Amino acid sequence: MEEEERIKKKKLTEQHKLAEAKKAEEQLKAALRTSLSEGGYNRLMNVKIANTQLFLTAAQHLLRIFQKVQRRITDAEVLMVLKSIKQQSEKESTITFDRK
């Protein structure tokens, strides 16, 4: 009996967390839809499908930029932001040879 109640509480908690996450995602999408041009929004949604972490980072950057410039951000500007984030996140690899 206790086991069933614990499982029910766990499922309820998981459902609540999922609902909160979905609500937060919808709010983010609404904010992006108002701050980006149609092409920029579509590009960012494609990035979301391919790379969620890059999407979240770019969304934060773009919303900050929107607050500063107070106009819709174009597709070309979204692309520039994505490229700059990608360059910053890429790790440079170097190969060193130790000769004896």
C-alpha positions in Angstrom: 0.0 0.0 0.0 2.8 2.4 0.9 4.6 1.5 -2.2 1.6 2.4 -4.4 1.2 5.8 -2.7 4.9 6.5 -3.1 4.7 5.6 -6.8 1.6 7.8 -7.3 3.3 10.7 -5.6 6.4 10.2 -7.8 4.3 10.2 -11.0 2.4 13.2 -9.9 5.6 15.1 -9.2 7.0 14.1 -12.6 3.8 15.3 -14.3 4.0 18.6 -12.4 7.6 19.1 -13.5 6.8 18.3 -17.1 3.9 20.7 -17.0 6.1 23.5 -15.6 8.8 22.8 -18.2 6.3 22.9 -21.0 4.9 26.2 -19.7 8.4 27.7 -19.5 9.2 26.5 -23.0 5.9 28.1 -24.3 6.8 31.4 -22.6 10.3 31.3 -24.2 8.8 30.6 -27.6 6.3 33.5 -27.2 9.1 35.9 -26.2 11.2 34.8 -29.2 8.3 35.1 -31.6 7.8 38.7 -30.6 11.6 39.6 -30.7 12.6 37.8 -33.9 11.6 38.1 -37.5 9.8 35.1 -39.0 12.9 33.8 -40.7 15.0 34.2 -37.6 12.4 32.4 -35.5 12.2 29.5 -37.9 16.0 29.3 -38.0 16.2 29.2 -34.2 13.5 26.5 -34.0 15.6 24.4 -36.5 18.6 24.9 -34.2 16.5 23.7 -31.3 15.8 20.4 -33.0 19.5 19.9 -33.8 21.2 21.2 -30.7 19.1 22.1 -27.6 22.0 23.6 -25.7 23.0 25.9 -28.5 19.3 26.9 -28.8 19.1 27.8 -25.1 22.3 29.8 -25.2 21.3 31.6 -28.4 17.8 32.4 -27.1 19.2 34.0 -24.0 21.6 36.1 -26.1 18.9 37.1 -28.5 16.5 38.2 -25.8 19.2 40.4 -24.2 20.0 41.9 -27.6 16.3 42.5 -28.2 16.0 44.4 -24.9 18.9 46.6 -26.0 17.9 47.4 -29.6 14.1 47.4 -29.1 13.4 46.1 -32.6 12.9 42.7 -34.2 16.1 40.8 -34.8 16.5 39.7 -38.4 17.5 36.2 -39.8 21.0 37.5 -40.7 21.5 38.8 -37.1 20.3 35.5 -35.7 22.8 33.7 -37.9 25.6 36.0 -36.7 24.8 35.3 -33.1 24.7 31.5 -33.7 28.0 31.6 -35.5 29.7 33.6 -32.7 28.3 31.2 -30.0 29.5 28.2 -32.0 33.0 29.7 -32.4 33.2 30.4 -28.7 32.1 27.0 -27.7 34.4 25.1 -30.1 37.5 24.0 -28.4 40.7 24.4 -30.2 42.6 21.2 -30.4 46.4 21.3 -30.7 48.6 18.4 -31.4 52.0 18.4 -29.8 54.8 16.0 -30.5 57.3 15.0 -27.8 60.4 13.6 -29.4 62.9 11.7 -27.5 
